[in-house]
Amino acid sequence: MSDNLMNQNGDATPAMLAHSHVRYLLKIAHDYKSDAIKIKIYHEKDGSLTATFETLASLCLEMFPKVLIGSRICMGYKKNQTISYEQIIQEIKKEMSNTKHDLQKLYDNDQNLCQALNIELFSTVKNKYNFYYLIELKDSKKIYLKNFASIRYGTFSENKNYAIDYFSHNAIQKLLEDVERYTFQKLNKSAKLLIQN
């Protein structure tokens, strides 16, 4: 077992083991973010951005807050030796599945994250022609992000999105970088606290 899973007594607690899997989820989110930005930069050259960037960005904006959910749950069991690793994992899975891919719900439930990202309002816009998230920042800037279903299925989606806003892509990239940085800092802090048991 690696040293970063050991507390001061040389033991790995159930919370520490579960936290290692949360860290792996952060790596997956990081990889999606890196690929999204590479795709964006590549397609900016020819002026044809694809739905792939929006899909990966949407996944990232879902996964980073879910990493924070997992970390928070692990921290709640920091000193608990009676709970099993499997029970912690099941609790994390249950809480993550409660939000599905509802970005508004994820961000509304984490005001510390919104404050760190300077998000004033995270709302859902849904009508006959559009289904997207509107992210209003404290500096009055607005970011438009298509809903995941409308990106995947286009015209065949139950909730379509006919609007194309490539002007938000730079702002989405910055938001991805900011949410990753915040999540990484929070996860490192919780890992250190778990080890200090």
NORNOR-V163821 format. One record per residue. N is the residue number from 1. SS is DSSP state (2 for helix, 1 for strand, 0 for the rest). PHI is phi in degrees with one decimal (none if undefined). PSI is psi as a letter, one per 40 degrees, with the letter a starting at -180 (* if undefined). Layout:
BEGIN
N,SS,PHI,PSI + N,SS,PHI,PSI
END
This chain:
BEGIN
1,0,none,h + 2,0,-74.1,i + 3,2,-58.8,d + 4,2,-72.1,e + 5,2,-102.0,e + 6,0,-103.6,i + 7,0,-87.4,a + 8,0,-64.9,d + 9,0,-88.7,e + 10,0,83.1,e + 11,0,-105.5,i + 12,0,-102.6,h + 13,0,-84.2,i + 14,2,-56.0,d + 15,2,-65.2,d + 16,2,-67.0,d + 17,2,-64.2,d + 18,2,-63.7,d + 19,2,-63.1,d + 20,2,-64.6,d + 21,2,-74.8,d + 22,2,-65.2,d + 23,2,-61.8,d + 24,2,-65.9,d + 25,2,-61.6,d + 26,2,-62.5,d + 27,2,-63.3,d + 28,2,-61.8,d + 29,2,-60.7,d + 30,2,-60.7,d + 31,2,-63.4,d + 32,2,-60.7,d + 33,2,-63.5,d + 34,2,-61.4,d + 35,2,-66.0,d + 36,2,-59.3,d + 37,2,-68.6,d + 38,2,-60.4,d + 39,2,-63.9,d + 40,2,-59.7,d + 41,2,-63.2,d + 42,2,-61.7,d + 43,2,-79.4,e + 44,2,-64.9,d + 45,0,-62.4,d + 46,0,-105.0,e + 47,0,74.4,e + 48,0,-122.8,g + 49,0,-73.3,i + 50,0,-105.5,i + 51,2,-68.6,e + 52,2,-61.7,d + 53,2,-59.5,d + 54,2,-64.4,d + 55,2,-64.1,d + 56,2,-65.6,d + 57,2,-62.2,d + 58,2,-62.7,d + 59,2,-61.2,d + 60,2,-62.7,d + 61,2,-67.3,e + 62,2,-85.7,d + 63,2,-72.5,d + 64,2,-60.1,d + 65,2,-64.1,d + 66,2,-70.8,d + 67,2,-61.6,d + 68,2,-64.6,d + 69,2,-61.0,d + 70,2,-60.6,d + 71,2,-63.8,d + 72,2,-61.5,d + 73,2,-65.0,d + 74,2,-58.6,d + 75,2,-63.0,d + 76,2,-65.5,e + 77,0,-110.9,f + 78,0,-52.3,d + 79,0,-102.7,e + 80,0,-90.6,h + 81,0,-96.7,e + 82,0,-88.5,d + 83,0,-81.4,i + 84,0,-91.1,i + 85,2,-56.3,d + 86,2,-61.0,d + 87,2,-64.7,d + 88,2,-65.1,d + 89,2,-59.5,d + 90,2,-63.2,d + 91,2,-64.4,d + 92,2,-62.7,d + 93,2,-59.7,d + 94,2,-63.7,d + 95,2,-67.3,d + 96,2,-64.4,d + 97,2,-72.8,d + 98,2,-61.7,d + 99,2,-96.4,e + 100,0,48.2,b + 101,0,-113.4,f + 102,0,-88.0,g + 103,2,-61.9,d + 104,2,-59.7,d + 105,2,-62.4,d + 106,2,-60.0,d + 107,2,-78.1,d + 108,2,-63.1,d + 109,0,-83.4,e + 110,0,-133.3,g + 111,2,-67.5,d + 112,2,-64.0,d + 113,2,-63.9,d + 114,2,-59.9,d + 115,2,-63.8,d + 116,2,-63.3,d + 117,0,-93.3,e + 118,0,59.6,f + 119,1,-87.8,h + 120,1,-83.5,d + 121,1,-151.0,h + 122,1,-119.3,h + 123,1,-130.4,i + 124,1,-108.6,h + 125,1,-111.0,h + 126,1,-140.8,h + 127,0,-145.9,a + 128,0,-60.1,d + 129,0,-112.4,e + 130,0,-140.2,i + 131,1,-144.7,h + 132,1,-151.9,i + 133,1,-100.3,h + 134,1,-111.0,h + 135,1,-110.1,h + 136,1,-101.6,h + 137,1,-90.5,i + 138,0,-65.4,d + 139,0,-88.6,e + 140,0,74.0,e + 141,0,-75.7,i + 142,1,-123.7,h + 143,1,-119.1,h + 144,1,-110.1,h + 145,1,-132.0,h + 146,1,-62.1,i + 147,0,-65.8,i + 148,2,-55.9,d + 149,2,-64.2,d + 150,2,-70.7,d + 151,2,-72.3,d + 152,2,-64.8,d + 153,2,-110.3,e + 154,2,53.8,b + 155,2,-60.5,d + 156,2,-87.8,e + 157,0,-74.9,i + 158,0,-60.4,d + 159,0,-116.0,g + 160,0,-76.3,i + 161,0,-141.9,h + 162,0,-90.0,e + 163,0,-78.3,h + 164,0,-120.6,h + 165,0,-126.7,g + 166,2,-73.0,e + 167,2,-69.2,d + 168,2,-82.8,e + 169,2,-61.6,d + 170,2,-66.6,d + 171,2,-67.8,d + 172,2,-64.4,d + 173,2,-59.6,d + 174,2,-63.2,d + 175,2,-62.4,d + 176,2,-59.7,d + 177,2,-64.7,d + 178,2,-68.8,d + 179,2,-68.7,d + 180,2,-65.9,d + 181,2,-59.2,d + 182,2,-61.6,d + 183,2,-64.1,d + 184,2,-60.6,d + 185,2,-62.8,d + 186,2,-65.2,d + 187,2,-68.3,d + 188,2,-63.1,d + 189,2,-63.5,d + 190,2,-67.7,d + 191,2,-62.2,d + 192,2,-63.2,d + 193,2,-66.5,d + 194,2,-65.7,d + 195,2,-69.9,d + 196,0,-74.5,e + 197,0,-26.5,*
END
